[in-house]
Amino acid sequence: MKRLSLLLAVCLGKLVLSGCASTGMARTLDPGQFQFSVSPSAQISVGSSGLGNNVPAPQLELGARYGVTERIDVGAKVYFPGVEADVRFGLLRAPSLQSGVDLTLAPSVDYLPFLSTNTPWIVSLPLLVGLNFNGSQLTLGPRVSYLLPSENRESGNTFLVGTSVGYAVPLNPSIRFITELSVLAAPASLGSDGVLCRAGIGFTFGGYAEE
């Protein structure tokens, strides 16, 4: 139980503050385009006594992305207590955001130097599925995460599973408003230590030259 509580505490910092929860849209950026994002959010642990009093905690995330090719972009995010870098591969890209489906694989690596645990690195693999509706997008993001222990940690590596659902609405050709709900948990903890939930909003600026 103590080990599970520690693992969930690590997930808490990850879920609330990093790209593990804030997936954004499934569509890769147009080549040569930059995108910036700001994402305020709140997190809470559900069904867990090991993570405190279940009081929502506000957080903030800042990010930037760049389109390398039509189906590849790269990004970085900063938050407390760490940073994230990722690359996204567009497996399927709709002709436009007016209709169709975007399917993107988005591996990421997080480094959490300021989190007081023995797990400073987390590797995640989300699969983003975006359904396009007249410029808006409904995005589903099932994922698996892998916690890498530091050298002085005796316990083994641990997998986490989760998913997210978000909706992006264009406010004008270059600004989008995004809402998102995410959950994350260690499979062995379900029914005991509970799950971690995050609800957030976000704004993205730029990224799609013709949409």
Secondary structure, 3 states (H helix, E strand, C coil): CHHHHHHHHHHHHHHHHCCCCCCCCCCCCCCCCEEEEEEEEEEEEECCCCCCCCCCEEEEEEEEEEEEECCEEEEEEEECCEEEEEEEEEEECCCECCECEEEEECCEEEECCCCCCCCCEEEEEEEEEEEEECCEEEEECCEEEEEECCCCCCCCCEEEEEEEEEEEEEEECCEEEEEEEEEEECHHHCCCCCEEEEEEEEEEECCCCCC
